[in-house]
């Protein structure tokens, strides 16, 4: 499972997908999220602005990514 590290308290789902390299553009993230193709913590979520926190896992196209908090 891939992981992405965030500096802030949360990251929005669309931004996280771009950071993880799952989509090229924000509009691509918007479409796949709205189409119900993305899961957050095992459940379909259609909100591009869904806030992801340390420990959350999102999945698209068979790939899972875990959000990890910053090492301060």
N, C-alpha and C positions, 0 to 999 in steps of 0.2 A: 504494500500500500504506500502510495506517495504521500508526502506531507508538505504543507506550506506553513511558513512561519509568519505570524502577523506581529506588527509593532504596537498596534492599538488594541483596545478592548475587544473589538469585533471587526469583521470585514463583511461586506455585502456579498451575497451569493454570486451575482454577475461578475463582480470584481475578482472573487476567488477563482471562478472558472477561468478567467483570463490569466490570472497569475499562475495557475496550474498548467496552462497551455492547452486546456481542453477546447477552447474556442479562440478565434483570431480577433474578433471584434465584439464590442458590447452588444451590438444588434444581434449577433449570432447567439449569444447567451440568452438574450431576451426571448428569442424565438423558441429555443429548445426548452427553456424553463416554462414558458407559457403553454407549450405543447404537452407538458406533463412528463417530459423525458428525464427529469432530474429528481433524484431522491436526496433528502437531507435526513440523516439519522434513520434511514430505512423507510421513510415515507415520502411519497411524491409531494413536492412543494412547488407551487406555480408563482411564487413571489420573487421577482428578481432582486428586490430590496431586502429579502430575508437576511437578518443579521446572524452571522456565524461566529461562534465563540470558541475558545480553546477547548479542544476535545470533540467538537462537532465533526461529523464525517459526511461528505457529499459524494454522490455517485452519478456518473453520466457515461453512456456508451461502454458499460462494463468496467470502467475505471473508478476506483475509490480514492479519495483524497481526504486526509485528516488535517484539521486546522490545529496548529500548535501556537501557544502564546509566546511572547518574546522572552528571551533570557536576560533578565535585568539583574 
